[in-house]
Amino acid sequence: MSPSPVTNEKQRPLVLITGANGTIGFANLLLLLTHNYRVRCALRRPSAITQITSSPLITPYLPNLTFILVPSIAAPNAYDAAAQDVTFIIHTAGAIPLPSANPITDVLEPYVEGTANMLSAALKSLSVKRLVVTGAMAGLVDPATLWAEGNNAPKPRLSETSRPPDLPDDVVIDHPPKAYMVGKNRAMTMLSGFAEQHPEAHFDVVQVVPGTVTGGMDLVETREEARRKMDRVSSGALFGETYGNRFFGVVGVADCARCHVGALDVGRVRGGEMLVAAWTSVGRDVGWFWRDAVERIEGQFAEEVDDGVYTLGRKPFTMLVQVDSRRTEEMLGIEFQSFGDQIVRAAEWYRDLKG
Ligand SMILES: *[C@@H]1O[C@H](CO)[C@@H](O)[C@H](O)[C@H]1NC(C)=O
C-alpha cells in the first residue's frame, strides 16, 4: 500500500515543494507540515527562506523543514539536487507576468524550462513516486479567442477532462500576460503528454489547475500590504478596484492547498489526473453571485462599510469560462467554498490585519 496523507504513520514522506513563499506555495507548505510531512523547500532567494522561517506559523515545524537554493529555475539541471531522496514533489514556482517583465526570459522560460527541469530531475531521482504541478486555467484557453472575445461570447467550459489547446509554434508572444498563457499552455502540454512519452517512468504526474486564489495570505502583515497583494477578484468586490476585471474561476486558498496535498494521495487520485481547484460556476450567473457577495459584506460588516474600510465594487467582473470541478470534489471528498463565502473570508482576513 502507498502512503496516504490522512493516516498517522510515524515517519512521513519527504516532499519537495517550490514557490513556498507565494500564496499557493505557503498554504501548501503549512498544510503539509500540519499533516506531519517532512518538507524541503526549493527557493530562488535567501530572503525567501528568511521570510518563511520568520513566520510564527512555521516555527513549531522547523525540525521537519529544510531549504535548498535554486537561483534560476530555467537553468539546465536546476532541480537535480533538490529532487534527491524525495517521495513527492509539488511544483508551484513560476513567474508573475508583471507589466515590466521581459515576456520570454522572465515569464515564458521559467514555466517551460522550469517544468522540463523538474521532469528531468524526477526522472533521475528514483525515490520520486508522484510529481504534482500547479497549472493555470489560462493554459487551457486559446489566447487568440481570449483577446478577441467580448463579454457576450460563449464561455468555454473547463473541467478535469479539459486539455491545453494546440497553439502554433510561432505564436506571437508580445506581452507578459500572453507569455504567461503560452508558458502555462506549453508546460501543461508537456505534463499531459508525459506518461505516454515515458511509459518506463517510476513516477506519475498529477496537475492541479486553480482559479484565482482568494482569502488570507499568511505572510502578509498589514492592510497596506494586503491591498497591494490581494487577488483581483476580492479587491474588485471589496474595494471596487477594476484593474484586470476578468477572471476564470475562484478558489479559497485553503481549498487550493487541500487539492495540492490531496493530490499526493495515490489511493484517491490516479496518475495522469488533472484536478480543478475552483468553485463550480457552471449554471450560475456572475451578476447574481457577485451581488450576493457584496450584499453579504454589507450585512456582516455594516460598521466597516460605514467607516469606509470596504468601499465595495458592485459591478461584476466578466467570467471568462464556466468551471465544472465536481469530479475533483468527488475524488478528494471536499466541497469548494462558494464565491460569497470566499469574499466574506477575504473581508475577515483584511479586517483583522494591522491598520
Ligand atoms: C515531524 O514529522 C514527524 C513524522 O515524520 C512527526 O512525528 C513529528 O511530530 C513532526 N515534528 C513536528 C515538530 O511537527
The ligand as an ORCA input file, in Angstrom:
! r2SCAN-3c Opt
* xyz 0 1
  C       7.870     15.832     12.189
  O       7.375     14.725     11.472
  C       7.239     13.536     12.207
  C       6.798     12.478     11.231
  O       7.658     12.433     10.123
  C       6.222     13.746     13.312
  O       6.107     12.579     14.086
  C       6.646     14.923     14.165
  O       5.646     15.211     15.103
  C       6.918     16.149     13.314
  N       7.500     17.198     14.107
  C       6.989     18.404     14.187
  C       7.730     19.357     15.033
  O       5.994     18.711     13.585
*
